[in-house]
Amino acid sequence: MRLKTKTDYCIRILIYLQSNKGKIRIQEIADNYQISKNHLSVAVNMLSDLGYILTTQGPKGGVEFNENSKNRTVGELISKIEKFEIVECFDPGSNTCTLNPQCKLKGMLTKATSSFLNELKKYKIKDLV
């Protein structure tokens, strides 16, 4: 299993913002991690929509960690970002697998994904730093 780059960026942002208090410019984070500001902005928007960070527009604006999210779990964050469509049959819209009625793999992968997320639910966002 591999997490998407967007998930990686979201986690990196949360680590950076918890380690650097106050309003931070997206460009500063991008420079620090040597990644594209545009790609980072997508992750910032997602984290803002999910309530993990606070954003302020304007010349004195920036992004900052939302202290109210420090006790949310890493598993919760990842499950909100990732779709976990590990194999084709997980997506009913594009599923063309003819094995579906007899195949037990989907059930196995569902349990494995659940175990993965349950393990990450043991860790809080504040534990990332």
Beta strands, then each sheet from edge to edge (+ up, - down):
strand 1: 53-56
strand 2: 62-65
sheet 1: 1+ 2-
end
